[in-house]
């Protein structure tokens, strides 16, 4: 166990997890799963929500049926 990972933030561990060094990736994943198990959270990977951002409108799909065919609902 690499004790240096105990001082790293969640964001830093996530960056290491997607890196190139396989041994560090394994230790970072182990530390992330350990933190999940004990409920540790430093907030650096929290999702940032912008209240002023525009929302996407869902497009409704309208089906056209052949004449004389009733849709099954």
C-alpha positions as CSV (number, residue, x, y, z in Angstrom):
1,X,0.0,0.0,0.0
2,X,1.3,3.4,-1.0
3,X,0.7,5.8,1.8
4,X,1.1,8.8,-0.5
5,X,-2.4,8.1,-1.8
6,X,-3.9,8.9,1.6
7,X,-3.0,12.5,1.1
8,X,-4.3,12.8,-2.5
9,X,-7.6,14.4,-3.2
10,X,-10.4,12.5,-4.9
11,X,-9.8,14.6,-8.1
12,X,-6.1,13.7,-8.1
13,X,-6.9,10.0,-7.6
14,X,-9.3,10.1,-10.5
15,X,-6.6,11.7,-12.7
16,X,-4.2,8.9,-11.7
17,X,-6.9,6.3,-12.4
18,X,-7.1,7.4,-16.0
19,X,-3.3,7.6,-16.5
20,X,-0.8,5.3,-18.1
21,X,1.1,3.7,-15.2
22,X,-0.7,0.4,-14.5
23,X,0.7,-0.1,-11.0
24,X,-0.5,3.4,-10.0
25,X,-3.8,2.9,-11.6
26,X,-4.4,-0.3,-9.5
27,X,-3.4,1.5,-6.3
28,X,-5.6,4.5,-7.1
29,X,-8.6,2.3,-7.8
30,X,-8.0,0.5,-4.5
31,X,-7.8,3.8,-2.6
32,X,-11.0,5.0,-4.3
33,X,-12.9,1.8,-3.3
34,X,-11.5,2.1,0.2
35,X,-12.8,5.6,0.5
36,X,-16.2,4.6,-0.8
37,X,-16.3,1.8,1.8
38,X,-15.6,4.1,4.7
39,X,-17.7,7.0,3.4
40,X,-14.9,9.4,2.9
41,X,-15.6,12.4,0.6
42,X,-13.6,15.6,0.1
43,X,-15.9,17.2,-2.4
44,X,-13.3,17.7,-5.2
45,X,-15.2,15.4,-7.6
46,X,-18.6,17.0,-6.8
47,X,-20.8,17.8,-9.9
48,X,-21.0,21.6,-10.5
49,X,-24.5,22.7,-11.6
50,X,-25.0,26.0,-13.3
51,X,-28.5,27.3,-12.6
52,X,-28.3,29.8,-15.5
53,X,-27.5,27.2,-18.1
54,X,-30.1,26.6,-20.8
55,X,-31.9,23.3,-20.6
56,X,-32.3,21.1,-23.6
57,X,-35.9,20.6,-24.8
58,X,-36.8,17.1,-25.5
59,X,-37.9,16.4,-29.1
60,X,-41.2,14.6,-29.3
61,X,-41.5,12.0,-32.0
62,X,-44.7,11.9,-33.9
63,X,-45.6,8.6,-35.6
64,X,-47.5,8.6,-38.9
65,X,-49.6,5.5,-39.5
66,X,-50.9,4.2,-42.8
67,X,-54.5,5.1,-43.6
68,X,-57.0,2.9,-42.1
69,X,-54.6,1.5,-39.4
70,X,-55.4,2.2,-35.8
71,X,-52.5,2.7,-33.4
72,X,-52.1,0.2,-30.6
73,X,-51.7,1.9,-27.3
